[in-house]
């Protein structure tokens, strides 16, 4: 959630449309490059492998599973929006 809060504060979108035909203007003017979901992949899901202590790896494994589930939901919802199935 810290990543999402920082992204919002710096005008970085949560998720960029996968199709280049989108009429949305992403990233918005003044935004930090990329989107929050990309940062999840670039850094956050890799943290489990960086943990030195087993308890840390276990905690990171649980959080990574949650993060991947959130990413999946975000992608599904973004696809629905792009297809016009939801507002």
C-alpha positions as CSV (number, residue, x, y, z in Angstrom):
1,X,0.0,0.0,0.0
2,X,3.0,2.3,0.6
3,X,3.9,1.9,-3.1
4,X,0.4,2.8,-4.1
5,X,0.3,5.8,-1.8
6,X,3.6,7.1,-3.2
7,X,2.5,6.5,-6.7
8,X,-0.6,8.5,-6.1
9,X,1.4,11.3,-4.5
10,X,3.7,11.5,-7.5
11,X,0.9,11.2,-10.0
12,X,2.0,7.8,-11.2
13,X,-0.9,5.6,-12.4
14,X,-1.6,2.4,-10.7
15,X,-1.9,0.5,-14.0
16,X,-1.2,1.5,-17.5
17,X,-3.5,0.1,-20.3
18,X,-1.9,-2.8,-22.1
19,X,-3.3,-1.7,-25.4
20,X,-1.7,1.1,-27.3
21,X,-5.1,2.0,-28.8
22,X,-6.3,3.4,-25.4
23,X,-7.6,7.0,-25.6
24,X,-6.3,7.7,-22.1
25,X,-3.2,9.9,-21.8
26,X,-0.8,7.8,-19.6
27,X,1.3,8.6,-17.9
28,X,-0.3,11.9,-16.9
29,X,1.7,15.1,-17.2
30,X,4.2,15.3,-14.3
31,X,4.0,11.6,-13.5
32,X,6.9,9.5,-12.4
33,X,7.8,7.0,-15.2
34,X,5.8,3.8,-15.5
35,X,3.1,2.5,-13.3
36,X,2.9,1.1,-9.8
37,X,2.1,-2.4,-11.0
38,X,5.4,-2.4,-13.0
39,X,7.2,-1.4,-9.8
40,X,5.6,-4.4,-8.1
41,X,7.2,-6.6,-10.7
42,X,10.5,-4.7,-10.9
43,X,11.2,-4.7,-7.2
44,X,8.6,-5.9,-4.7
45,X,8.0,-9.5,-5.9
46,X,11.8,-10.0,-5.8
47,X,12.1,-9.2,-2.1
48,X,11.4,-12.8,-1.0
49,X,14.6,-14.0,-2.6
50,X,16.6,-11.2,-0.9
51,X,15.6,-12.2,2.6
52,X,18.5,-13.7,4.7
53,X,16.5,-15.2,7.5
54,X,13.9,-18.0,7.1
55,X,11.2,-16.1,9.0
56,X,11.8,-13.1,6.7
57,X,11.5,-15.3,3.6
58,X,8.3,-16.8,5.0
59,X,6.8,-13.4,5.7
60,X,7.8,-12.2,2.2
61,X,6.4,-15.3,0.6
62,X,2.9,-14.6,2.1
63,X,3.1,-10.9,1.1
64,X,4.2,-11.8,-2.4
65,X,1.3,-14.1,-2.8
66,X,-1.0,-11.3,-1.7
67,X,0.7,-8.9,-4.0
68,X,0.4,-11.2,-7.0
69,X,-3.3,-11.7,-6.2
70,X,-3.8,-7.9,-6.1
71,X,-1.9,-7.6,-9.4
72,X,-4.2,-10.2,-11.0
73,X,-7.3,-8.4,-9.8
74,X,-6.0,-5.1,-11.1
75,X,-5.3,-6.6,-14.5
76,X,-8.7,-8.2,-14.7
77,X,-10.4,-5.0,-13.7
78,X,-8.3,-3.0,-16.2
79,X,-9.2,-5.4,-19.0
80,X,-12.9,-5.0,-18.2
81,X,-12.6,-1.2,-18.3
82,X,-10.7,-1.4,-21.6
83,X,-13.4,-3.7,-23.0
84,X,-16.1,-1.3,-21.8
85,X,-17.6,-3.8,-19.5
86,X,-17.5,-1.5,-16.5
87,X,-17.0,2.2,-15.7
